[in-house]
Amino acid sequence: MNTTIMLFLVQDGITNGAIYALLGLALVLVFAVTRVILIPQGEFVTYGALTYASLASGQMPGTAKLALAMGIVAFALDLFAARKALHGRLIARSLAANVVLPAIVLALTLTYAGQKAPVPVSMALSLVIVAMIGVYLYRIVFQPLAHTSVLVLLIASVGVHLALQGLGLLFFGAEGQRGPAVLTTAFTAGSLRFTGQSITVYGITIAFIVGLWLFFGWTRYGKALRATAVNRLGARLAGIRTSLSGQIAFLLASVIGALSGILVVPITTLYYDSGFLIGLKGFVAAIIGGLVSYPLTAVAALVVGIVEAFSSFYASNYKEVIVFMLLIPVLLLRSLAAPAVEEEKD
Amino acid sequence: MSALLSVTDAHVAYGKVEAVRSVSLEVGENEIVTIVGANGAGKTTLLSAIMGVLPLKGRVTFAGQDLARYEIEDRVAMGLGLVPEHRELFVTMNVEDNLELGAFRIGKAQMKSSMERVYGLFPRLKERRKQLAGTLSGGEQQMLAMGRALMGAPKLLMLDEPSLGLAPIIVADIFRIVTELRASGVSVLLVEQNAQAALKIADQAYVMELGEFVLSGKASDIAANERVAASYLGFQHEGASTV
């Protein structure tokens, strides 16, 4: 192997690794705040990617309708929960967030679907649609289960993953899709060629990580989210609603998922079930970070990306095998370093 | 004067085991009420249930409202605060962030004045405001837990064993602050194993044994009660042997 190929593989690995980093961070965030291991993170990726690709090619994505349907269910749940004390203001707010908003987005999607929406519009609509699906998903499935064990939440998470994947097949078909690049410029530095898309990936990943850091370090809601992750009971006693923290965590996770999808789909063809594998690689990074450490997760994600790039060069048939085998030594080391702990009872 | 907090015929159970049985109590405005009793009497269980952490059978009203359908967070917003036995601090965050989060439901302007007030009560916290909560000493952690609860401007503060495991000088400090709170219009429901200190500052007192109240009345009367003195205050009856 010469240095050019090596540099090329490293570059490729970093581009993919950046996306795994985003997904890994989202997984750590959701787990820390809600104790949910977010298997459907991969579906957020596919939904984001394929909604974007559909819109850009002038098709109507079924996800917009799903968002409205889920919003109506979420609103019904809010109504049911508030049946003993119907506060007009709360009901109005719930109606606006759960029904009016997705209805407006659906109307906009219908308007743009027939006419090959421009890239920024497709991007914005896809992000909003998937973000809504994420938040309603928390309201419908995980908020009612918030008090249960990690195992119950994991089972629900697997169920949601299967359901969303099935719906993905229904909405987008079995055919793969590609979307238009966000930036079409390119330049070369030495022997390396940087496409606009890979620059966008780096830029957005760095912006997101800085954004998350600012959010968690400096804003009231960011601190509240951290507080919920550190001590759930303490947060409740301080008046921080766990359901609010959960919604914010799912909002961030679904936006990150959709964004990753939009960034990947111009590079690789994505199918209705591709997200799962991409999400799993973020998961490998999150596990290496122990599901708690954000910086370790980000670094591990870059390693996963680079290992993947090299193994697809040397042994492309075993690419996935090699990547997922990374987990075994990590889990082994972790189990040696930390004694088994009983699951906390809360 | 109607009571600020009123608990009527409360039962709290862990599965089939009833830890609190048919308990009734009242806390008035500007009042310190203490519940004393041995370890395992059900004091902590009762406080947690009043806060909504554990399910309670019976009736609890606060400021005239039935609490049954309110979650913990709503009770906090209504002016009920709990400083739990294990403090439940945000250990990886600094003192100032912990306090700020205590005022999560309150506007920014009011938060500043709340924080000044808490720093006034606990000058030590101001010195340590950039230190992580997990690195504070036990006494400082207790102060921070109380400070965080006070940031939410509660009308009634429930304190669960605030003196547990602390040096005597700090205990005295904390009890002094509890009386200052009453002077500033905050009622306090105090659960303590250190019955002597608690009865000294309280207005009303309840004695709890095996999940039930066995005695109640003015704190000074309870302190003078022989049985209480023998069981909880460490006084010896005449003729009792000293080991």
Interface residues (C-beta under 8 A of the other chain):
Chain A: K84 A85 R220 K223 A224 R226 A227 V230 N231 L233 G234 A235 R236 L237 A238 G239 I240 R241
Chain B: M51 V53 R69 E71 I72 E73 V76 A77 G81 L82 P84 R87 E88 L89 F90 V91 T92 M93 D97 E100 L101 G102 F104 R105 R148 A149 M151 G152
